[in-house]
Amino acid sequence: MDAEKSNKPGNSALKQQKLKSWSFKMSKIVLGFFYIFCGSFFLIIGSVIVSESNSVIEHKLRYDNVDACKADWKTRPLCTIKLELDEKMPSPVFVYYEITNMYQNHRRYNKNRDIKQLMGKTQSKNDIDSYCDPVKTMGDLGLIVNNYYLNAKSVANPCGLMAKTFFNDTYTINPITSGIAEVKISFDELAWETDKDEKFKNNDNMHLQWTDVENQHFMVWMSTAGLPTFKKLWGKIKHDLPKGQYAITIQNNYDISDFDGEKAIIVSTTSGLGGKMSFLGILCLIVGGISFLGGSAVVGLGFYLKKIKGISID
Amino acid sequence: MKDALIPSALPEEKKASVLVKGERVINFPLENINTFLTNSIKTCKYNCLTFLPKNMFEQFSKSANVYFLIIAILQSVPQISVTGGIPNILLPLSFVLTVSAIKDLLEDIKRSKSDKEENMRPILKRVNGQWATVRWSEIRVSDIIKVQKNDFFPSDILLLQCSDPKGMAYIETKNLDGETNLKHKLASKETQTYFKNEASYDSYTGTVKCEDPNSIIYQFNGVISFKNISIPVSNEQFLLRGSSLKNTDWIVGLVIYTGHQTKIMLNSASARKKTSRLEGQMNNQIIYIFLMQLALCAACSIYYSYWYYHNRKVTDIYLELVTSGESSDPVYQFVMQFFTWLLIFTNFVPISLLVTLEMVRFMQASLISKDLKIYYESDDIPAGVQSSNLNEELGQVNYIFSDKTGTLTRNVMEFKKMSIKGMKFGENGHLDSDKKLPHVDFIDPNFDPTNYEFSDFIVHLAVCHTIITEEKDGVIEYKASSPDELALVNAARFFGFKFISRDSDQNLIIDVSGTEVRVAILNIIEFSSDRKRMTVVIRLPNGMHRVLCKGADSILLPRLRGGPYIEETYKHLEEFACEGLRTLVLAQKDLTENEYKNWNLQYIAAMKDILNREKRVAEVSEYIERDLELVGATAIEDRLQEKVPEAIKSLREAGIKIWVLTGDKIETAINIGFSCNLLSNSMTRIIIEKSSTQEVKEELEQGLVLTRDTSTGDYALIISGESLLRAAKPELAPILVKLTDYCRVVLCCRVSPQQKADIVKLVRLSKPHSITLAIGDGANDVNMITAAHVGIGLAGLEGSQAVRASDYSIGQFSYLQRLLFIHGRECYRRNATLICFNFYKNVLLVIPLLYYGMFSAFSGQLLYNMWTYQLFNIMFCAMPIVVYAVLDIQIPHSELQSNPEFYRLGLHGKLFSTSIFWFWVLEAFVQGLIIVLMSIFTICMTSGDKYYGQMDNMYVASKLIFGLVVFLVNIKVITFSYSHYWFSILISLLSTLSYIGFTVLLNDYLPIYTWLDNYDSRGSSVKLLKNPNTYSAIVICFFIGFMIHPIYKAILTIRSIRKLHRTKVANEPSSSSSSSDSEEKDPEIVVPEIDISKWEITPDKEKWKNKHTGFAFSGEAGHAPQVTDPEYYL
């Protein structure tokens, strides 16, 4: 036979399916031990997360239903609530606001902005039409326009529902019986680096804007929350808050009454894992526990059957 | 003949010849050059211009592609688009289309190249009184061309003249039918002499009348007329494109059919596309998935409409649903929302499934063809895959229909025994290999070949055949179309009568102990499957004429004159048949000069009748093939191929039913059945061989009653072709099928090619859930091979027709075991998993969007970046499953091969069913829920940043959700893989990393563009990676997501152990449940009432067990030397 013309297939490992391979076959008992191992692992992780979470000091004060803030809030928006610290809050201390029942992640809402405009470009009415409908002009914003460049028919900048409904409550915290003179809340590290660097730029002609998009509160607001109940960073206190009483004065502007929302202010420290969150830790503990017990049961039963009854479970 | 056979029993070719009605008339020189097609061929489908439109048209005739195109259109409608009006589904769609198009293009380029090569070949054409070299494509009908030795014929041409003075030309048809023996063609005497002078070509005018172009290869009839005479021409003068000229210096011919009208081109029509059962099931599931998608879209939209109706006023302060003046009609909202969700859920239908499956099957096929263990070394035949889309079908075969000769046996005939004048010769032992001639295995010290008594017999062997010889390096090679003849002629040689060659006058030259003897052959009446005999008329040196005839006993014995040894010979024939030998009866008769001359005139007249030639020749030959004198009988052994019994045993142990369909007689078939383990003596054989409907019915009913008694063990059904004709009629078919259910073995004997196919169809029809496999090697198996779900061609001695019609081809029957047990089973397992997995991963990808709807009022929030979403199927999760589906090995191949139990997996379709499929989908639903809850609550509830306290937004959660989907999907492949390679793990890892890389690149490095959709999610991927809770979430999500399955399995194990325990306590020996698995019963078959009482007494086991004896014959028509006009040589 002509060697060149032979149809004989090559004898490589790939062609003959003889490549080196492994298989992870576990016997049931080994699997049981594996579960015990994983269970222990999760129990440990769970404990760490729970203890970290517990080390966070968090105070949440709902204020929209407080009498002082409720009555005549539209005409007299200023109100004061009390914060009582029974232990010292080490720095940094973060101030958040929380709103409930508001769908920032509604498809209509979170895409309702013009990104070029936010990045500092002057956009015409046509440009923003498909993004910012129905908030396209200053008139749509419903603002009392006092800048003479702006009139009700000029392009809203920033446009869109999201910008229009920018959260505008403000807070000041004053110590009452805590031994420090004042509480300084800084606003310089609220937004992400990328927000500051890339996403939000004022137009060269600031007069065209009805608000400062480089305002970090604005940036934070524009970052879509994932849940209808959400909290957003409002300020950072870079010094310790000693034990004692504080008064929080609220400029209560933001209307949440229509959609049955709630507003709250949250003062919180952080741990190595961030803010307070019991969910993940508890889940780890539960899963770890179940896995540990399940694994032990399999191992125990396996040994029992093997030793006493002589049945192998594999 | 008993009652008339139904027409379908006629050979296919005959039926077809009736069908050719039209007539082609070629006047030449041709007045209008454009009357006929040119000779250029074009098998490629496209050219540069038409490729795109044509290919796209083909691809968009698939419903899946149309679906995705509609989605793309919907995506560009701004009101409903979730992708900002960008139809980005076009990205994966164009990828899928491109892959398919490239595949088509490559195939087409290959075709176009070979077209070009064919069209450019040179040929000599008569132009202006000279031979000019032109291209094949320039040949036209009525051209006169000259073909040189070893060249191919450029079109179908009529042989006018050849270098051999007698007009004999030899051709090889290897490319047409794979046969390597040379065949004769014979120029008509008139043309041969008329065109002696080359100049006569140029002045020649005339007409050729012939059939319209048709696909019947071995048929051509026509008349060529010139100078007021008409000469009939037939297949003997007809040279086919695709064959080549051998042993002849040159021929000159007239072009009759060109280009696409040549027989070979008309024959190359593409076969019907077979689809595997798995693919059929898959298509059903696609429809269900699509329906589920619509239902979910509707549910989401209804919820949103409801929410909208109740909340549009209260949320007006920030959503301005009322203020904007949009229609608040709930129906309008529902419709808009429905399409939005349709776009979000697009990926429920896996876009890449078909492409992946095709790619995987292609690679699986190449592994099959590269398997050394099914490579047949001695004939250099590797396994071949003609249609790789049936790979998984090989793992689910319930029925095997096998041909016998050449499939179970080697089709290498060895002369073994004979009977002369009432004496039997030949022992059972084997000849020493050094004394051995090929095809002869005869030992008998009592036989003396020089004895004058036996000379008639030996001469008969040496003379009555159609073999031609070719001398190669001084060695004479016999070229025979029938292996039986090879055995006979070699036997003659063994006994001292060595056939050397045919001379140009068609005399046989025989070397009788050193002296050359010439025997004049006057006529040859060929073998055909109808006649079952062949006849040669020779002139003896004394002027007498002798008719030599050989054929099947059933045909020849009635034609004998009567004589002393018939009884004994018949007994010997029975004995031979019992041993499984193939028998032939030899007979002869002397004719006087006058008798012969009278007969020959009639014969020539018959030969000239173009339309009814076959019929008339058969009539004429009847005249001399009677009152014959018995010469003897021969017995030829056709040995089983290697390992056939073992393979059959394993296949049957796996639960596959094996039916043998053979042209042999019942007795031969039974003997082969014994020798290859199909039958055993403990089996009760039910033999059905009657030939009237009523009798067959009775036999069937009797058999059915017999099989009610299960105590006697296994049953085997043996049925003859004639009985089968009746039994397969609609009224009896249910009984037959029922009976075959009870029988472990079914042998069908004396069946025609068409019947073979009919049997397969009968089983397919009555057992819709079964998969049938047909295996055969000859042209007579082609029908069966194409009729079955899977057709296997055995590349053997009988040409390549079966192989070309088949889906897979192998060199040996025993390789079937490996093909099914290893390749079939594993392909079934892997492809079933591949399909389920493809749905799983797409559902897992899409379902978080549904769950996230719960947190976003089902407003249609597309959580994912739209490009990431579309790259999922072509980048992040494309490769690991391909590696799995090509290379995964569940059980070592050696074990799969040796343990038939493993095959039952596919036999019972255990890996793909609606419930299994939906379990995968359910798993995706559950895992999707875990992913969404874990991600959202981990990321969105609190800050994950110790120093800045910043909150993570929705996009960070979305990155985690998508990442977990990619992660779980890629890990999932590892969890269900049985074998892991370094590269498979690497590919899984790289696929996962590619997501991280891509998302970081997109969200942190690429510039912000609206169309990239990376503004809102700017920085989110880095934020995610910096969040320490991400990692805990991944680990726990992975654990919960994947540990459900082992726990579920562990529970099952414990339950089964408890069961086992209980049965042990109850002291019941557990019966092996798998082997007693009952056959699936089809409720559709209604078996007619059977009056049992009528048969209650009859079953007489001994009657059924009686040994029967019988005879066999094989051969093929169409290869006799074309000596049809003996006058020519006088």
Chai-1 contact restraints between the chains, C-beta under 6 A:
chainA,res_idxA,chainB,res_idxB,connection_type,confidence,min_distance_angstrom,max_distance_angstrom,comment,restraint_id
A,S6,B,D380,contact,1.0,0.0,6.0,A-B,restraint_1
A,N7,B,D380,contact,1.0,0.0,6.0,A-B,restraint_2
A,N7,B,P382,contact,1.0,0.0,6.0,A-B,restraint_3
A,P9,B,K370,contact,1.0,0.0,6.0,A-B,restraint_4
A,P9,B,L372,contact,1.0,0.0,6.0,A-B,restraint_5
A,P9,B,Y375,contact,1.0,0.0,6.0,A-B,restraint_6
A,P9,B,P382,contact,1.0,0.0,6.0,A-B,restraint_7
A,K15,B,K370,contact,1.0,0.0,6.0,A-B,restraint_8
A,Q16,B,L372,contact,1.0,0.0,6.0,A-B,restraint_9
A,L19,B,Y981,contact,1.0,0.0,6.0,A-B,restraint_10
A,S21,B,S979,contact,1.0,0.0,6.0,A-B,restraint_11
A,S21,B,H980,contact,1.0,0.0,6.0,A-B,restraint_12
A,S21,B,Y981,contact,1.0,0.0,6.0,A-B,restraint_13
A,W22,B,H980,contact,1.0,0.0,6.0,A-B,restraint_14
A,S23,B,Y978,contact,1.0,0.0,6.0,A-B,restraint_15
A,S23,B,S979,contact,1.0,0.0,6.0,A-B,restraint_16
A,F94,B,G949,contact,1.0,0.0,6.0,A-B,restraint_17
A,Y103,B,A857,contact,1.0,0.0,6.0,A-B,restraint_18
A,N105,B,S856,contact,1.0,0.0,6.0,A-B,restraint_19
A,N105,B,Q861,contact,1.0,0.0,6.0,A-B,restraint_20
A,N105,B,M954,contact,1.0,0.0,6.0,A-B,restraint_21
A,H106,B,A857,contact,1.0,0.0,6.0,A-B,restraint_22
A,H106,B,S859,contact,1.0,0.0,6.0,A-B,restraint_23
A,R107,B,S859,contact,1.0,0.0,6.0,A-B,restraint_24
A,R107,B,G860,contact,1.0,0.0,6.0,A-B,restraint_25
A,R107,B,Q861,contact,1.0,0.0,6.0,A-B,restraint_26
A,R108,B,L319,contact,1.0,0.0,6.0,A-B,restraint_27
A,Y109,B,L319,contact,1.0,0.0,6.0,A-B,restraint_28
A,I115,B,Y1015,contact,1.0,0.0,6.0,A-B,restraint_29
A,P134,B,E320,contact,1.0,0.0,6.0,A-B,restraint_30
A,P134,B,S324,contact,1.0,0.0,6.0,A-B,restraint_31
A,T165,B,Y318,contact,1.0,0.0,6.0,A-B,restraint_32
A,E189,B,Y948,contact,1.0,0.0,6.0,A-B,restraint_33
A,W192,B,G1019,contact,1.0,0.0,6.0,A-B,restraint_34
A,T194,B,R1018,contact,1.0,0.0,6.0,A-B,restraint_35
A,T194,B,G1019,contact,1.0,0.0,6.0,A-B,restraint_36
A,K199,B,R1018,contact,1.0,0.0,6.0,A-B,restraint_37
A,S223,B,N953,contact,1.0,0.0,6.0,A-B,restraint_38
A,T224,B,N953,contact,1.0,0.0,6.0,A-B,restraint_39
A,T224,B,M954,contact,1.0,0.0,6.0,A-B,restraint_40
A,G226,B,I936,contact,1.0,0.0,6.0,A-B,restraint_41
A,G226,B,C940,contact,1.0,0.0,6.0,A-B,restraint_42
A,G226,B,M954,contact,1.0,0.0,6.0,A-B,restraint_43
A,G226,B,A957,contact,1.0,0.0,6.0,A-B,restraint_44
A,L227,B,F855,contact,1.0,0.0,6.0,A-B,restraint_45
A,L227,B,C940,contact,1.0,0.0,6.0,A-B,restraint_46
A,K232,B,M951,contact,1.0,0.0,6.0,A-B,restraint_47
A,L233,B,G949,contact,1.0,0.0,6.0,A-B,restraint_48
A,L233,B,Q950,contact,1.0,0.0,6.0,A-B,restraint_49
A,L233,B,M951,contact,1.0,0.0,6.0,A-B,restraint_50
A,D258,B,V314,contact,1.0,0.0,6.0,A-B,restraint_51
A,D258,B,I317,contact,1.0,0.0,6.0,A-B,restraint_52
A,F259,B,V314,contact,1.0,0.0,6.0,A-B,restraint_53
A,F259,B,T315,contact,1.0,0.0,6.0,A-B,restraint_54
A,T270,B,K946,contact,1.0,0.0,6.0,A-B,restraint_55
A,T270,B,G949,contact,1.0,0.0,6.0,A-B,restraint_56
A,G272,B,K946,contact,1.0,0.0,6.0,A-B,restraint_57
A,L273,B,P1028,contact,1.0,0.0,6.0,A-B,restraint_58
A,G274,B,T942,contact,1.0,0.0,6.0,A-B,restraint_59
A,G274,B,S943,contact,1.0,0.0,6.0,A-B,restraint_60
A,G274,B,G944,contact,1.0,0.0,6.0,A-B,restraint_61
A,G274,B,D945,contact,1.0,0.0,6.0,A-B,restraint_62
A,G275,B,T942,contact,1.0,0.0,6.0,A-B,restraint_63
A,G275,B,S943,contact,1.0,0.0,6.0,A-B,restraint_64
A,M277,B,M941,contact,1.0,0.0,6.0,A-B,restraint_65
A,M277,B,T942,contact,1.0,0.0,6.0,A-B,restraint_66
A,F279,B,F937,contact,1.0,0.0,6.0,A-B,restraint_67
A,L280,B,T938,contact,1.0,0.0,6.0,A-B,restraint_68
A,L280,B,S1032,contact,1.0,0.0,6.0,A-B,restraint_69
A,C284,B,I1036,contact,1.0,0.0,6.0,A-B,restraint_70
A,V298,B,A1050,contact,1.0,0.0,6.0,A-B,restraint_71
A,I313,B,T1053,contact,1.0,0.0,6.0,A-B,restraint_72
A,I313,B,I1057,contact,1.0,0.0,6.0,A-B,restraint_73
